[in-house]
Amino acid sequence: MNRLTLKYELDLDFVLIAITSQLKDYMLCFKLNRQLNINLYKIDELVIESNSNEIFFSRYQYQIPESETDVYLLANKGDQGYLIPEMKRVDYFILIRNYISEEEVEQMIDDINKLPEILAAIEVDPRKLKSKENLIF
């Protein structure tokens, strides 16, 4: 008897930028809005189930008007754990869904790193993360 094995692969068609900063989420959002000329606004918290507990992470969103590109600011530290536990030194992530060019991503990272309150902002390959399923919402 032949067996058929199905493989499930997550759809990771987004750009992920890791940010290290001591700013509170609302203040970082304010500074990013001014620096990047965008309008991130707070939306419902992201809820992750972990060991029958719910962990809540603050989340902000902006949709680029000319396209269907969504930009999210996600806190890595929740009330009871981390969104991406293998990156505990990262405070926030910017997740960009749908199309954005490499030049735009590089320019965005450069602009973010110009803020004095930002210690580092770098692009991360989501396929290399162990907890990548936490970024699918």
C-alpha positions in Angstrom: 0.0 0.0 0.0 1.4 3.4 -1.0 1.4 6.3 1.4 0.9 9.9 0.4 2.7 12.4 2.6 1.6 16.0 2.5 4.0 18.7 3.5 2.7 22.0 4.9 4.8 25.1 4.3 4.0 28.5 5.8 3.5 31.4 3.4 6.2 33.8 4.5 5.9 36.4 1.8 6.7 39.3 4.0 9.7 41.5 5.0 10.7 41.5 8.6 12.8 44.2 10.2 14.0 43.7 13.8 14.3 46.8 16.0 16.2 47.3 19.3 15.1 50.3 21.2 14.2 51.2 24.8 11.2 53.3 23.7 7.7 52.4 24.7 5.6 51.2 21.8 3.5 54.3 21.5 6.6 56.6 21.5 8.4 54.4 18.9 5.2 54.5 16.8 5.1 58.3 17.0 8.8 58.6 16.0 8.5 56.1 13.2 5.5 58.0 11.8 7.4 61.2 11.7 10.6 59.7 10.4 9.1 57.5 7.7 6.2 59.8 6.9 3.6 57.1 7.6 0.6 56.8 9.9 0.8 53.7 12.1 -2.2 53.4 14.4 -2.9 51.0 17.2 -5.1 48.0 16.4 -6.2 44.9 18.5 -3.4 43.1 20.3 -1.9 40.0 18.7 -2.8 37.0 20.8 -0.6 33.9 20.8 -1.5 30.7 22.6 1.4 29.1 24.5 1.0 26.2 26.9 -2.7 26.9 27.4 -1.9 30.6 28.2 -2.6 33.6 26.0 0.2 36.1 25.5 -0.7 39.5 24.3 1.5 41.7 22.1 0.9 45.3 21.1 0.3 45.9 17.4 0.2 48.9 15.1 -0.8 49.0 11.4 -0.5 51.3 8.4 -1.7 50.6 4.8 0.2 52.3 2.0 -2.5 54.2 0.1 -1.1 53.6 -3.4 -0.9 49.8 -2.9 -2.2 47.0 -0.7 1.0 46.9 1.2 0.5 46.6 5.0 3.1 47.7 7.5 2.8 46.4 11.1 4.8 47.3 14.2 4.8 44.4 16.6 6.1 44.3 20.1 8.4 41.3 20.7 7.8 41.4 24.5 4.4 40.5 25.7 2.8 40.3 29.1 4.1 36.7 29.7 6.7 36.0 27.1 8.2 36.7 23.7 6.7 36.7 20.2 10.0 35.4 18.8 11.7 33.8 21.8 15.0 33.1 20.0 15.4 36.9 19.5 15.0 38.1 23.1 17.3 41.1 22.5 14.9 42.5 19.8 12.2 44.8 21.2 10.0 45.3 18.1 9.5 44.0 14.6 8.2 45.8 11.5 6.4 43.3 9.3 5.6 44.4 5.7 3.1 42.3 3.8 2.6 42.4 0.0 5.0 44.0 -2.4 7.8 46.4 -1.4 11.0 46.8 -3.3 14.4 46.0 -1.9 15.4 49.6 -2.4 12.4 50.8 -0.3 13.3 48.3 2.4 16.9 49.5 2.5 15.8 53.1 2.6 13.3 52.3 5.4 16.1 50.6 7.5 18.4 53.5 6.9 15.8 56.0 8.0 14.9 54.0 11.1 18.6 53.8 12.1 18.9 57.6 11.8 16.7 57.9 14.9 18.9 58.4 18.0 16.7 56.2 20.1 17.2 53.2 17.9 20.1 51.0 18.8 19.7 48.8 15.7 17.3 48.0 12.9 18.1 45.1 10.6 16.3 42.9 8.1 15.7 39.3 9.3 14.9 36.3 7.1 11.7 34.9 8.6 12.3 31.4 7.1 15.3 31.0 9.5 13.2 31.7 12.7 12.0 28.8 14.8 8.9 30.7 15.9 8.0 32.0 12.4 4.4 30.7 12.9 3.8 33.4 15.4 4.1 36.0 12.6 1.2 34.5 10.6 -1.9 36.4 11.6 
